[in-house]
Amino acid sequence: MADVFKSLNLLETLKESIEKNKLSDVKDAVEDLLISRINLAVVGDRVDEKATFINSLHGLGPGDEGAALSPSPAAPEEVADYANPKHPDFHLWDLPPVPNTSPFTPEGYMDKVKFLRYNAVFMTFTQTPQANSVEVFLEARSLQRETVYFILFALAKDTEKSLEEKRKASLEVLKSQGVKQPKVYLVRPSTLEKFDFCSLLEDMGRDLPEVRAHALLLALPTLSSTLVTQKKEAFKALVWAAASLSGGMSAIPVPFVASMVDSSIAVRILSKAQISLCLDDKSVERLARQRGMEPRKLQELRTCALSIEVTKGEFKKRLAAAEKDLTTVSTKLVEMAMPRHARSVSRSFTAMLQALNGAVDEMGDDAEKIVAAAFGEGK
């Protein structure tokens, strides 16, 4: 599943841009990865499951700051915006349900909620999709919008049998209204690691533009060890790109490039990694609370200093250590990172690359231990 988000493809794209001296494209891609700009919309009745789904996507519980409330305080026809407290540029938009009226024009609803502004839209329901929602889906597809997905929320009272019956009935509704190759994702809002959510992420990874897929990946909570691995790969693509700009292209007088991977940008990358991997104190405490565990039990699993706190001093120590032992980075590995005309790489670039990648690996290991302890993986 790690290859779904196409870290290697993104890396190749960035390297190609460097080959063609399109450094502004690389800069924009790096900034997008760091900012994690992504907007997702959730359409459907404002029931408890919808609020829980929004909160789970943000890694929040019902009592946390910034959490969606149920019942919703938003007016029935109002669009409610929920920004992620840890990732301010990751927004979830609570859209009002598609009206079950006749006559109905999907264009009117889509214009009202600014449907096409969102990177992806989830059409949610608890029984079967209503006819007008399917009309909105078909209209979006006619406009070449592929990132619209039907989600069947699992209710607490549902059994495995009832859920499969609902899914089957939902697929029949979609087929009867002309949806070709319909797909319905079964999701339990309180435990996204269950059922079809991971399959949904795979499809979104294929459907979204690469940078947007990475932005979503970095902003999601760590729900599984597989997701941790994907996050590590995404950060390594970011490290390669940033290091290539600094080490390989520093002779080119382009703003931002010359100092791309100094200690400040390294701290920025690692701070993003700490938050994305849910290693910061607040994230660990929140996860422990959600799983009914003592926070200290999870906090003690963090053995990398950067998992606990990202500081310039700690990174400089790691950079100095890497400079003393550059033989661990092979010439072949370095050449893979750089464009053909920039294969003569400085010691400082190589050390920076080694230090950043080593830090990401160690932080990823800590995240995997926390996920295993919290979700019972490997038992």
N, C-alpha and C positions, 0 to 999 in steps of 0.2 A: 504493500500500500504506500510505502514511502516514495515510490517513483511517481505516484499519481500527481503530486504537486510539482513535478518536473523541475526539481532543483538543478539537475544536470543540464536540462534543456535551457533553463534560464541562464546558467553559467555560460553555456556555449553562445547564447545570444549576446550576452555581455561581452564575451571575448571577441565576437565578430564585430561588435560596435567599436571596440578598442582598435581592432585591426584596421577598420575604416576611418579611424580618428573621429568617430562620433562620440566624443567624450561627454557631451551634454546628455546624450541618451543614457549613458551609464550612470551619470550623476543623478538623473531623474529616477532611474530604477532603484538605486541605492537609497535615495530619500524616501521613495514609496515604501520600500521594505521596512525602513526604520519607523516611518510614520504609521504604517498599517492602516491606511485609509480604506475603509470598507463600509458600505451601507446595505443592510439587509432589512427587508420588510416582512412582517407577519400579518397575513390577512385572516380574519375569522372572528367568530363570536368571542366577546371578552369574558371568557370563562376562566376558572382557576388554572386549568391546564395551559392556557395561553400565557398567562403571567408566569407560571412556573417554567415554561419553555424559554421565554425571554430571559429569565433570571439564570437558568442553567447555561445558556449560551454565553452569558457574561461571567459565569462562575460565582453567582451570588445566591444567597438564601433570601427568604421572604423578609427578614428583618434587617438586611444589610442596607447601608446607604446606597441610594441610586437604584434600588430594586423596584421592579414593577409590582404594583399592588393589585389585589383582587378583593372586592370589585374595583375596577379602574376608576380613578378620579376624573378621567377624560370624558368630555361630552360624547354622546353616542356617535356623532358624525365627525369627531375631531381625530386628527392624526397625532399620536403621542410619540415623542422621541425619547429614547433611553440610551444615553451615552455610557460607554464602559468606563468605570472609575479608573481602571488601570491603563486602558488604551483609549484616550479621549477621542481618537479619530475612528473608532469602531462604534457605529451607531446601529441600534435596532429600532425599527419604526413599527409601532403598533397601529396597524391600519384598521379602520372599521370594517365590519363584515360587508360583503357584497349584498346589496338589498335584494330581497326575495320578492320582487314586484314585477308586474307585467302591465304594459310593455317595458322592456329594459334595453338600454343601449350600453354595451360594455365600454365604449369610448367615453361616455359621460362619467362613469365611475373612475376610469383610469385617469382622466384629466383632473378630476376632483382630488384624488389622492397622489397625483404626480407619480403614477405607477412606473414610468420608464426611467425615473431618476435613480432607482435602486439597482445595485449590482446583482441582487437576486431577490426573489419573492417566494415566500412559503404560503401556500393556500392550505389553511388548516381546517380540520373538522373532526367531530367525535363520532359521527355515524356514517353518512355518505355525503359526497360533495353535492351541493345544490346546483341546479341547472344554470343559474346566472353566473356562478363562480366558474363553471366550465366554459361559458361564453367568454369571460374575461381571459381565461387561459388561452383559448383559441385565438382571440384577438391579439394577444401578446405574441403568440407563435407566428401569426401572419405578419407581424412587424419584425420578424427575425430575432425575437427575444427568446433565447433558449433557457435562460436561467430562472424558470418558474417551475415550482415543484409542489405536488400534492402530498400533504402530510396528514395521516390519520393518527390522532392522539389516542393513546391507550389510557382508558379510565381505570381507576383503582378497582372497580367491580368487574372489569373485563376478565374473561378467562382466555386461554390460548385458543379454544374453539370459537368463542364469540368474536375474537379479533380477526381470525382467519375468515369468518363469515362476513364480517364488515369489509375486510379488504376485497374479498371476492365480489361483494355487492357493489363496492365503489368502482372497481374495474369495469363492471358491467355498465354502470352509469356513464363512465367516461367513453367507453366504446360506443354506446348508443347515441352519444352526442357528437361522434365523429373524431374523437381523439385517437390518433394512430399510435400504436405501441404504448398504451398507457402504463404509467407506473405510479404506485402508491407506496409511500414510505411509512412504515409503522414506527412510531416514536413514543417512548415513555418520557414525558417531559422532565420528571424528577431524576431520572437515571439515563442520561443520553448514551452511556456506553452500552446500553442494551438495545436489542432489536435492530432497526435498519439505519440508525443515525450514521454509523461509519460508512455504510454503503452510499448514503446521501452525500457525505463528504467526498467520497471517491468521484461521484458523478459531477459534483460541483467543481472539483479539481480539474476535470476534463473540460467543463463548459465555460468556466471563467477564464479571462485573460490571465496569463501566468503570474504577473505581478499581483493581481487581485487575489488569485488563489493563495499566494504566499501571504498576503496581508491577512486573509481570513485565518489561515493556519496559525500565524503568529499570535493572533488575538484570542483564539479559542483557549479555554482551560485545558489542562492536561488530563484527559479522560482515560488514557490508556498508554501503555509503554510504546505502542505503535505510533501514537500521536507525538510522543516525546522524540522518537527517532526522526519523524518527519520534521519537527521543529529544528532539531540539530542540523539536518541536511540543509534546511532553508538558511540557517545562520551561516553555515559554511559557504553557501553560495554568496551570501552577503560579504563574508570575509574575503573570499577570493576576489570579488569585484572591487572592494575597497582597497585591498592590498595591491591589486594589479594597477589601479589608478595611481597609487602613491609610488610604488616601487618601479613600475615599468614606464610611467609616463611623466615623471616629475620634471623632465626637461622641457615639457611643453607648457608654455605660459598660459594655462587656463585657470581661472579663479576656482577655488575649492579643491583642485586636484593636488597642488603641491603639498598641502598639509592634511591630505585625506586621512591617512592612518597614522597620526601622531597619537600621543597618549589620550588626548581629549576625545578623538573620534573612537578610539578603542574602548574607552570607558562608556561612551554612548552606546556602542554596539553591545557590550557586555551587560549594561544596565537593561537594555531591551531584552536580552536573553534571560536575565534573571526574572523579569516580570513575565515574559512569555512562557517560561518553564514553571511559573508559579512557585518560585523559590523564596520570594520575599516573605517577611514575617507575616504580613496581613493575609497573604494567600494561603500560607501554611496553616495559620490559625483558623481561617475560614473553612478550609478543607477538613481540618480535624473536628471542628464543630459540626459540620455537615455529616460526617461519618461517625459521630459519637465517640471520638477519641480524645486523649489528652494531647494538646498541642506539642508538649515537650517530646512526646514519643516520635512525632514526625520531624520536629526541629533538629533532634539529635542525629538524624540521618544525613544532614548536610555536612559533609566533610571538607568540601572545597570552600575556602575563605570567600571567594567571589559569589558563592551561592547565598551567603549570609549578608554580605555587604560588598558592593562594588566601589572600589576606591582607586584613585590614580596611583597612589603609593603601592598598593598590592600589585597592580598591573605592571608597574615599572620594575618591581622585583622579579616578576616572571619574565619580563622582556630582557632584563640583564642576565638571567639564568639561561635563556634561550640563545643569547649572543655568545655565551661561553661554549655552547655545544651545538653548533650548526650542522654537525655531521649527521644528525638524525634526520635531516631533511634531504632527501636524495636530489641529485641534479635532475633526474627524470621528473620528479614530482613538481619541482619548481618550474621546469619548462612547460609542463601541462597548464600551469596557471597563467603563463604570460603569452602575449602575442609574439609572433615569429620575430618581429623586428625589435623586440625588447627582452631577449633572452639573457642579456647580461644584467643580472639582478644584483643589487647591492646587498651587503651583509645585513644592513638594517631592515630591508624589506623582508628577507628570508627569516630573520629573527622575529619580526612582527607577525608574519604569517604563522610561524610555529607557535608563538605565544598565544595568539588569538584562538587558533584551532584547538590547542591543548586545553585552554580555559573552557571553550564550548563543550569539549568532550567531558571534562570533569563535572561541569554543571549539569550536563545531560545525565550523567551517571547518578548524581544526587536526585534529580527529578524522577528517574526510573525507580529508585529505591522508595521514594515517597509514594509514587503511584502504586507500586506493588504492595506496600504496607496498608495504604488507604483503601484500595479496591480489591485486595486479596488476590492479585495476579500471582501466578506461579504456585498457588496452593493446590 
